Amino acid sequence: MDINDVRGLGTIFALIAFLGIIAWAYSSSRKTRFEDDADMIFKDEQIAQRTSDAEREKND
């Protein structure tokens, strides 16, 4: 077994790991969690808007 065999095995391992991560990320069981995470920034803006609206009403 020489260095080229080790490099080949390393490449195969990296490919399997990459495909595993892709399968994990695109699995249907994780879809709702990732969609919620993607909408998080909009939820933060809505909370900030409600807070500022409440402060304006309090000051009026």
Secondary structure by P-SEA (a helix, b strand, c coil): ccaaaaaaaaaaaaaaaaaaaaaaaacccaaaaaaaaaaaaaaaaaaaaaaaaaaaaaac
